[in-house]
Amino acid sequence: MQWQSLGFNADPLSTDPIFRETLKLYTGHQNEINICLNVLSEGNRRVVVEGARGVGTTSFSNFIRFSLQEKKLFFTPRNEIRVDAGWQIETLLSVIVANIVREIELFGSETINKDKRFQNAKALSARIAETYRSFGVDAFGVGLNYGKNAGIVTQPILVPAAVLGHHLEDLVSLIQSAGYKKGIIIQLNNLDVGEVHDETHLKYLFNALRDYSQTNGVSWLFVGDVGLRKFIAQQVDRLDDIISFEVKIGSLSKEEFKDLILKRVEFYRSNLKAEMPIEMDVFLYLFDITMGRLRYIFGLLARLLPSLHVGDLTDRITLDIAKSMLMKLARARIERNDITPAEEQILKIVVYKKECIIVEIAKEVKKSTQYVGKVLNKLFEAKLVKTRKHGKSKYYSPSLDAVIAYTDLE
């Protein structure tokens, strides 16, 4: 899609989260923002941010820490720390130190860069990185199946966690000497229980991190899927005791969503006459059907636009055009999983019911619960259905692709 030809200097539908350069695009959750800013402004705080995938937990957290950096209260690495499955505490601390070192090297003062404490931390990070490269990508858990019982991966431990903690303390002192009064704020992402991290391993990692999360001059944002705060409360007493605040991010309101679209048009257009080639009704339709999951909405539209040759065959995408094309795209993605007509029938039932247990579906299709269970397992592996446990029951709900593919069926 050539957005430049439509009067835009970049893609206004980018799924990238909010960064330092795009803070003005952030929309919504003002009450949660105000509370988090007040809590973290005290320094030495630990905040849990949770929400459904795609609603903007990363953007919310980025907005918080970059806003605090603009006030020069905190220094923060440009990138959030994406915690992979199977990481040991030494791996996590090494990545944290390396990210801070890189940020200081790029944006710190010459005085800090020449400081012996910084030079030592930089040399250590370089040595650790080289060892990990030699050890192979498996050292970071790359290639493990999320949601599986990964256990603790064997990783090279060059430096004990305690030593890495001392380097973190040194970097905090340097940052505070540069004028960032409250020190450093670190954001840990991908803390999705069950989906990314095995419960047993995440419990180990949080317990191991607990003491380091109380390092003077360091504040933390723990970011994950819905259920992260509950997991900490029930499984990690030592960390639960020191959580300062928790916030659950929901989807934007429709008015906030419309405001977000208008902000993006204004921010990215290079020509004052440029308009979004997608009618607002399309955005609102996707907002409703995805329950406000922004990343999914923009991702769908990014796949849709090339198919319609916007600017060549049509100037604007209407709701009628979008609905039929989105349904075709969603069904094509489902067909790639080679599901049979009988399996497709069960998927349609899950879409119709929105959420159900195996027994309900078995009654509908007049099949055994064992058969239905096998089909649902296949659909789950294909990411066409999702599951959640409540008590002893397992509930199944459709993926967004399935919802779009079959919702309009009569």
Beta strands, then each sheet from edge to edge (+ up, - down):
strand 1: 46-51
strand 2: 74-75
strand 3: 81-82
strand 4: 183-189
strand 5: 218-224
strand 6: 245-249
strand 7: 385-390
strand 8: 393-398
sheet 1: 2+ 4+ 5+ 1+ 6+
sheet 2: 2+ 4+ 3+
sheet 3: 7+ 8-
end
